[in-house]
């Protein structure tokens, strides 16, 4: 009974607050909220419109969240429990969801000698959200296939019979800026503009929807210098993870996070130095560190482009269900 009384006494002294019980004290201001800039430097090269990162945990960040983070100006860090090939595939998928200036550098093309069924199979297999495809022959653009043409493709015809031929298309010569593309597409009232090189080979493709989206939202996106969504990938400091780093570099990954519970160690230094030697332009974030001495250790031996500061309890402790037990004196 005495113990229960002590527990009740301890509970009676506890204070619980809800959201409605707390407010910020406001101060007079001449600044409008729309004038506030919250962007912040991520590394030496990249600045995020919304400086928020998602954790490199298998319960937190994979491709879908990384895309959502980039679309809202933040950064997703793909965890390293993924198979190296799958992690590289997810990096590539996120990056390709937006194109520099609304321009698709590598559009999906089909040969004029193929049939409509081949296009439909490809659409189903890859769950494509678009339905406009340049048609090529001998490596050169010969026509364009869109949803309008496919609607009348009875009997599985050849694409050469179904497409709109090159003579009926409006095209532009490479290089073509997004501003020039907008002017041409507005003038001719078209939604797709193939860009050709000097040999009439397809260089790229502008799509009106992508152009409009780019113009409206690019200031709020987290983008790399090529205009693709920015996404990071976590790797370990182990030498055995070098194959993973090579695969990530091959798909254009711009940001590597060397993820270690103790970032200030020789293995991390060795990994940073090797990345610097092989991929000079790749940005490297190193962590975790939680002291001045650990930060200094890394900065003097292998300066990264950013430090990841702070050491949490880890997934196992965070997931543990620890019951509340008031302290009783």
Phi, psi and omega in degrees: 000321181296320179295316180298322179295320178295321179296315180296322179295319179294320179294324182293335179275346181288147180241130178240134181238140173256176182300324182289346181272351185237137175214157177272143176279118182277159178228152178300144181211146176260001184263136176274145180305327180292345180271353182279131176251125183249007181296153182211151180291132176264308178224189177301328187257325191250140174239137180260132175301323176235099188287070178229133179244146173262148187292147178276064181239147182291346176264003185238298194241114163230197193302315185297315179291321178301321177295314180298321178298313181295322179294337180253015174088004180257198182220131173259137179249109181292129185290160185264007173282351175289149170301141182308319179293321180290320178298317178296321179296319180292322175301313181297319181297314180298313183299323187277002180282352173217151185233146183305119178065019182080009183263128178270110186287329182229075181292153176287122183242158174228154178280146180298335182279352178279165181253165184303323181301327179295321178294316182295320177297317181296319178299316181292317183298317185260004177050053184288141177264000180238164183214046174231124186225126171295141178250130184239158175214127185054034177082358182246151180291129179237348181180184181219134179246126178234179179303324181299316180290320183295334180296338182249021182272066179283140175079017177056061183285167171293147179295330178296333179274336188261330187292162167277122185292159183306324182299336181264359185262150169265126181233171177223159181268138176285144358278151181223120181283165179296325178295318178295321179295317179299317180298316180292316183291326176291317181298316185263359179054053180239155182254352177225135182229101176290139178251126185248150173272187185295337181263013179068020174274148182290120179268316182191182182215129173264137177238131187303317181298317179293322178298313181296317179298318179300312182297323185280326193241356188300330181293335182261355179277152168265109187235152172271182184291345177269358179088008178266157177301140181275130179216143179248160178226136180273141175226165178266163176281357182292142178299332180293346181270008182295325178301321178298315181297319178297319180293321179294318179296324182295333180260011173089019178296127184262343186229122176247134175248112176280108192260112181216142178295335176228096188287338183269077180214165185295325180298320178295316178301314180298319181294317179298315181297322180290319177298317179301320182289323185268324185227081188297330184270352181287133178274137185238125174252133185237140176185173009260149171230155181217017180214160177300317183297319180293318178298316180297320179304313181288317184295332180275333186259319181207080186301118176279177178274345174197153176250138176263112189254137176113135179237116181270184182284348182088163186296316185298316180288324181294328182275344184293139178267097182259116180291148178288129178228106181296143178286131180240122179267000000 
